[in-house]
């Protein structure tokens, strides 16, 4: 979900001129044939005009297979709802290729709304390894990763350096600095995205994963959350609010609100996506030149981020499936992926770009992001993911506000997730 909104709000407009580029070996004047022809690509609202110019490169090279961009609302929930409505229309639907949040892949595949894709048509071995798992369901490829993401811990490098304190690698180190150093400098300690919405599901899953636990197994058929690790992870978040090193205001934060709090110089630590690092480091930010980033901490060392990002899927009733597959190959090609990073500041899926010396000089957070992505895990896979997420949000929010103990919250999570999985 985060990547879609981040793409819409890209810090720079992506203007790609790829004249003469030919995807998958097709020539621009090749006649239309079975499986080839015009397409419609559906995505969340493109607020900065990022995707239209990108698709112009394809359209210039493939005049007989032009892509029409359909922009849906910027809200991920509304985008998902409109995509589902169209896909349920079957052959009368208009969406051929869909730019979907990674957490929707299992749901769309289980419902039969998107078609399996042949692995050998895409260079999956050139992608960062964990991102491919977000595009699979029941051991089959149902989409191709396009943009990835992983959570980072942003911190005030100037303050930690002045105090001689290294960036935290464990929850205990984070708590100690958030509880003692932050008040010394008039700051709040730590925040993430704790409003009851998808962001809280992500933060809660990261806490559980970092403690060595899980939420669901077997593609959502088995509930695994009733564990010591889940109690420890949810307890970490609840304890922060109870002890005050997570401010109560953070219970109202989504990505943008938490980013702004850090960017305005009100937080010592922030969990957010890489776009927040870029914004906080930009001219005009109150903390420009004072920001560092490390992987999320865990109980005994670096923790586990949830994978964010977007996958490209082909609708079951797509009019021209061969063109759809070739378009996806184009959008995930190295030239386009490089532009996604350099022009849009969005994390690419191509592994080689994270080792490019020129890119690392321009984007110094890339090695940390690569480390975080390689250690990251997908959100719980389930055909009923939307209901799973709602349950996690509600229960974890009750634990963080003190309405339930972490122990009671985990037992309730297990019961309610079991009810969802049995439907």
C-alpha positions in Angstrom: 0.0 0.0 0.0 2.7 2.4 1.0 4.6 2.2 -2.3 1.5 3.2 -4.4 1.0 6.4 -2.4 4.7 7.1 -2.4 4.8 6.6 -6.2 2.0 9.1 -6.5 3.8 11.5 -4.4 7.2 10.9 -6.0 9.7 13.5 -5.0 10.6 14.1 -8.6 8.5 13.7 -11.8 9.8 10.7 -13.6 10.4 11.6 -17.3 11.7 8.6 -19.2 12.8 8.9 -22.8 13.5 5.4 -24.1 13.0 6.0 -27.8 13.7 2.9 -29.8 13.6 0.6 -26.7 12.0 -2.7 -27.6 10.8 -5.0 -24.9 11.3 -8.8 -25.1 12.7 -8.5 -28.6 9.6 -7.3 -30.4 10.0 -4.6 -33.2 8.0 -1.5 -33.2 6.4 -2.2 -36.6 5.6 -5.9 -35.8 2.0 -6.6 -36.9 -0.7 -7.3 -34.3 -1.4 -11.0 -33.8 -3.2 -13.3 -31.3 -2.4 -12.1 -27.8 -1.1 -8.8 -28.9 -2.8 -5.4 -29.1 -3.7 -2.4 -27.0 -3.9 -2.6 -23.2 -5.3 -0.7 -20.2 -3.1 -0.4 -17.1 -4.9 0.4 -13.9 -3.0 2.0 -10.9 -3.6 4.2 -8.0 -3.7 7.9 -8.6 -0.5 9.3 -10.2 -0.5 12.7 -8.5 2.8 13.9 -10.0 2.4 12.6 -13.5 5.0 9.9 -12.9 3.6 7.0 -14.9 2.2 8.7 -18.0 5.5 9.8 -19.3 7.0 6.4 -18.5 4.5 4.6 -20.6 5.1 7.0 -23.5 8.4 5.2 -24.1 6.5 2.0 -24.6 3.8 3.6 -26.8 6.4 5.2 -29.1 8.1 1.9 -29.7 4.8 -0.1 -29.9 2.2 1.9 -31.8 0.0 -1.1 -32.4 0.1 -2.1 -28.7 -0.5 1.2 -27.0 -1.2 1.3 -23.2 -3.9 3.5 -21.8 -3.4 4.5 -18.2 -6.4 4.5 -15.9 -5.8 6.3 -12.6 -7.9 5.2 -9.7 -8.1 7.0 -6.3 -5.0 7.7 -4.3 -6.5 5.8 -1.4 -5.3 2.2 -1.5 -8.6 0.9 -0.1 -10.6 2.7 -2.8 -8.1 1.5 -5.5 -8.5 -2.1 -4.4 -12.3 -1.8 -4.3 -12.5 -0.4 -7.8 -10.1 -3.0 -9.2 -12.1 -5.8 -7.7 -15.3 -4.4 -9.1 -13.8 -4.3 -12.6 -12.3 -7.8 -12.3 -15.6 -9.3 -11.2 -17.1 -8.1 -14.5 -15.2 -10.8 -16.3 -14.8 -10.3 -20.0 -16.7 -7.0 -19.8 -14.0 -5.5 -17.5 -11.6 -3.0 -18.9 -8.4 -3.5 -16.8 -5.8 -5.7 -18.5 -2.7 -5.0 -16.3 -3.0 -4.1 -12.7 -0.5 -2.3 -10.5 -1.3 -4.0 -7.2 0.0 -3.7 -3.7 2.1 -6.7 -2.7 -0.4 -7.7 0.0 -3.2 -8.2 -2.6 -1.5 -10.8 -4.7 -2.8 -13.8 -2.7 -6.3 -12.5 -2.5 -6.6 -11.7 -6.2 -5.0 -15.1 -7.2 -7.2 -17.1 -4.9 -10.3 -15.4 -6.3 -9.3 -16.2 -9.9 -9.1 -12.5 -10.9 -5.5 -12.6 -12.1 -3.8 -15.3 -14.2 -0.7 -17.3 -13.5 2.4 -16.1 -15.4 5.3 -18.2 -16.9 8.4 -17.7 -14.8 10.7 -18.1 -17.7 9.4 -14.9 -19.4 10.8 -12.8 -16.6 14.4 -12.4 -15.3 13.4 -13.2 -11.7 16.9 -14.3 -10.8 18.0 -10.7 -11.3 15.6 -9.4 -8.6 16.2 -9.1 -4.9 15.4 -12.5 -3.7 12.5 -11.8 -1.1 10.5 -9.7 -3.5 9.6 -12.6 -5.7 7.8 -14.4 -2.9 5.3 -11.5 -2.7 4.3 -12.3 -6.3 3.5 -16.0 -5.7 0.5 -17.9 -4.4 0.2 -21.6 -4.0 3.7 -22.0 -5.4 2.8 -20.3 -8.7 3.8 -16.9 -10.0 0.8 -14.6 -10.3 2.5 -11.2 -10.7 5.9 -9.7 -11.3 7.6 -7.4 -8.7 7.9 -3.8 -9.9 8.8 -1.6 -6.9 9.9 -2.9 -3.5 10.2 -1.3 -0.1 11.3 -2.1 3.4 11.0 -0.2 6.7 14.0 1.6 8.1 14.8 3.2 11.4 15.6 6.9 10.9 17.4 8.6 13.7 18.9 12.0 14.6 22.5 11.4 13.7 23.6 14.7 15.1 22.3 13.9 18.6 23.5 10.3 18.8 27.0 11.4 17.6 27.1 14.3 20.2 26.2 11.8 22.9 28.6 9.1 21.7 25.7 6.7 21.3 25.7 4.3 18.3 22.5 3.8 16.3 20.3 1.2 18.1 20.5 -2.5 17.0 18.2 -3.8 19.6 14.9 -2.9 21.2 16.6 -2.3 24.5 19.0 0.2 23.0 16.2 2.0 21.2 14.1 2.2 24.4 17.0 3.5 26.5 17.8 6.3 24.1 14.2 7.1 23.5 13.5 7.3 27.2 16.6 9.2 28.3 18.1 11.2 25.3 14.9 12.3 23.7 13.6 14.3 26.7 17.1 15.9 27.1 16.7 17.5 23.7 13.0 18.2 24.0 12.0 15.5 21.6 9.6 12.6 21.6 11.3 9.2 21.6 10.0 6.9 18.9 7.1 6.6 16.5 5.8 4.5 13.7 2.5 4.3 11.9 0.1 3.4 14.8 -3.3 4.7 13.6 -5.7 1.7 13.1 -5.1 1.2 9.3 -2.8 -0.9 7.1 0.2 0.9 8.5 -0.5 -0.5 12.0 -0.7 -4.0 10.5 2.7 -3.5 9.0 4.2 -2.2 12.3 2.7 -5.0 14.3 3.8 -7.7 11.9 7.4 -6.3 12.0 7.4 -6.4 15.8 6.1 -10.1 15.7 8.5 -11.1 12.9 11.5 -9.4 14.6 10.8 -11.4 17.8 10.9 -14.6 15.7 7.2 -15.2 15.3 4.6 -15.3 12.6 0.9 -14.5 12.2 -0.3 -17.0 9.6 1.1 -20.1 7.8 0.2 -22.3 4.9 -1.1 -19.5 2.7 -3.4 -18.3 5.5 -4.9 -21.7 6.3 -3.1 -22.0 9.7 -3.0 -19.4 12.5 0.4 -19.2 14.1 0.2 -16.0 16.1 -0.4 -17.5 19.6 3.3 -17.5 20.6 5.8 -16.1 23.0 7.3 -14.0 20.1 3.9 -12.4 19.3 3.5 -11.5 23.0 7.0 -10.0 23.1 6.5 -8.0 19.9 3.1 -6.6 20.8 4.4 -6.0 24.3 7.2 -3.9 22.9 4.8 -1.5 21.2 2.3 -1.4 24.2 5.1 -0.8 26.6 6.4 2.2 24.6 3.1 3.9 24.9 2.6 3.0 28.5 6.1 4.3 29.5 5.9 7.4 27.3 8.8 6.9 25.0 6.2 6.3 22.2 4.1 9.5 22.4 0.3 9.1 22.5 0.1 11.4 19.5 1.8 8.6 17.5 -1.5 6.6 17.9 -2.9 9.0 15.3 0.1 8.7 12.8 0.0 7.4 9.3 3.1 7.6 7.1 2.8 11.3 6.3 2.1 12.4 9.8 5.0 10.5 11.3 7.3 11.7 8.5 6.3 15.3 9.2 6.9 14.9 12.9 10.5 13.6 12.3 11.1 16.2 9.5 10.0 19.0 11.8 12.5 17.9 14.4 10.1 16.5 17.0 11.3 12.9 17.1 14.5 11.1 17.9 13.6 7.9 16.1 11.1 7.0 13.4 10.1 3.8 11.6 9.2 4.6 8.0 9.8 3.8 4.4 12.9 5.2 2.5 10.9 8.0 1.0 10.8 9.6 4.5 14.7 9.6 4.6 14.8 11.4 1.3 12.2 14.0 2.4 13.9 14.5 5.8 17.3 15.0 4.1 16.0 17.5 1.5 16.6 21.2 1.6 14.0 22.9 3.7 13.7 20.1 6.2 14.5 21.1 9.8 16.7 18.0 10.1 18.5 18.1 6.7 22.1 16.9 7.1 21.3 15.4 10.6 19.6 12.1 9.6 20.9 8.5 9.6 19.2 5.3 8.7 19.7 1.7 9.9 17.7 -1.5 9.7 14.9 -1.9 12.2 16.1 -3.2 15.5 14.8 -6.4 17.2 15.1 -8.0 20.6 18.7 -9.3 20.1 19.9 -7.5 17.0 18.6 -6.3 13.7 14.9 -7.1 13.2 12.7 -7.9 10.3 10.9 -5.5 8.1 7.7 -6.2 6.2 8.1 -6.0 2.5 6.3 -3.1 0.8 6.0 -2.4 -2.8 4.0 -3.2 -5.9 3.5 -6.1 -8.2 2.3 -6.0 -11.8 -0.5 -8.6 -12.5 -2.5 -9.6 -15.6 -6.2 -9.9 -15.4 -7.7 -13.3 -16.1 -9.7 -11.8 -18.9 -7.0 -9.5 -20.3 -7.6 -8.8 -24.0 -4.0 -9.3 -25.1 -2.1 -11.4 -22.6 1.1 -11.6 -24.7 1.4 -7.8 -24.9 0.6 -7.6 -21.2 3.6 -9.9 -20.4 5.9 -7.9 -22.6 4.8 -4.7 -21.1 5.6 -6.1 -17.6 9.1 -7.1 -18.9 9.6 -3.6 -20.1 8.5 -2.0 -16.8 10.9 -4.3 -14.9 13.8 -3.9 -17.3 17.0 -2.4 -15.9 16.8 0.9 -17.8 13.3 1.6 -16.5 14.1 0.4 -13.0 17.1 2.7 -12.9 14.9 5.7 -13.8 12.4 4.7 -11.1 15.2 5.1 -8.6 17.0 8.2 -10.0 13.9 10.2 -11.0 11.3 8.9 -8.6 13.4 7.9 -5.5 11.5 4.7 -5.4 13.2 1.4 -4.5 13.8 -0.8 -7.6 13.5 -4.6 -7.6 16.7 -5.2 -9.7 19.5 -6.3 -7.3 22.4 -5.0 -9.4 21.2 -1.4 -8.9 21.9 -1.6 -5.2 25.6 -2.3 -5.9 26.1 0.4 -8.5 28.8 2.8 -7.2 27.3 5.9 -8.9 23.8 5.2 -7.5 25.2 4.5 -4.0 26.9 7.9 -4.1 23.6 9.6 -5.0 21.5 7.5 -2.7 23.6 6.6 0.4 20.8 4.7 2.1 20.8 2.0 -0.7 23.2 -0.5 1.2 21.0 -0.2 4.3 17.8 -0.6 2.3 19.2 -3.6 0.4 20.1 -5.2 3.8 16.6 -4.5 5.1 14.9 -5.9 1.9 17.0 -9.1 2.0 16.0 -9.7 5.6 12.3 -8.7 5.1 9.2 -10.9 5.0 5.9 -10.5 3.3 2.7 -9.6 5.1 0.6 -12.6 6.1 -0.6 -14.4 3.0 -4.3 -15.0 2.9 -7.2 -15.1 0.4 -9.0 -13.0 3.1 -6.1 -10.5 3.6 -8.4 -7.5 4.0 -10.2 -9.1 6.9 -6.9 -10.4 8.4 -5.5 -6.8 8.4 -8.6 -5.3 10.0 -8.4 -7.9 12.9 -4.7 -7.1 13.5 -5.3 -3.4 13.4 -8.1 -3.5 15.9 -6.5 -5.9 18.4 -3.0 -4.3 18.4 -4.5 -0.8 18.8 -6.4 -2.0 21.8 -3.2 -3.4 23.3 -1.3 -0.1 22.6 -4.0 2.0 24.2 -4.1 -0.2 27.3 -7.6 -1.7 26.7 -6.0 -5.2 26.7 -2.8 -6.7 27.9 -0.5 -8.0 25.2 -1.2 -11.5 26.5 -4.9 -11.1 26.1 -4.5 -9.4 22.8 -2.6 -12.3 21.3 -5.2 -14.8 22.5 -7.9 -12.6 20.9 -5.9 -12.4 17.7 -5.6 -16.2 17.5 -9.4 -16.6 18.0 -10.4 -13.9 15.5 -7.9 -14.9 12.8 -9.1 -18.5 13.1 -12.6 -17.3 12.4 -11.4 -15.4 9.4 -9.4 -18.3 8.0 -12.3 -20.8 8.4 -14.6 -18.7 6.0 
